Amino acid sequence: MVGGGKVRKSLLCAAIDHAPRIVAADGAAQEVLRHGFMPEAVIGDFDSLSEASKRRISQDRLHEISEQDSTDFEKCLSRIEAPLVLGVGFEGGGWTISWRRCMV
């Protein structure tokens, strides 16, 4: 999962080596696209996702959640199913790891 902070391409590539499915939190999709990757899903209220980026991403990958009671990070975590989530671009651009039980 990629957050809205600046992410070095080397860090994004290292994360992709361990977790190859990219989910972007809202405007983080622009950072993913800038580095030459396509997010599998973009989740958030889309208050920071540019129209140009929206046009580059297939509509079926865009998951707009308009409620304002949670952050885009929380919106992503509550809507993906994975035993482990590896995040970059959160908390100053370092690694964020969230373990969750597999929801199979």
Number of C-alpha atoms within 10 A of each C-alpha: 28 30 26 24 16 16 20 15 14 10 15 21 14 12 19 14 10 9 14 12 15 21 24 29 31 29 24 26 30 23 24 22 14 12 15 10 14 21 23 16 22 29 25 26 20 19 11 14 18 13 9 9 15 17 9 11 17 13 11 9 15 19 18 14 15 12 11 10 8 13 14 24 19 13 22 24 18 9 10 14 14 15 12 13 17 17 23 24 23 18 12 13 17 15 15 16 12 11 10 12 9 9 8 6
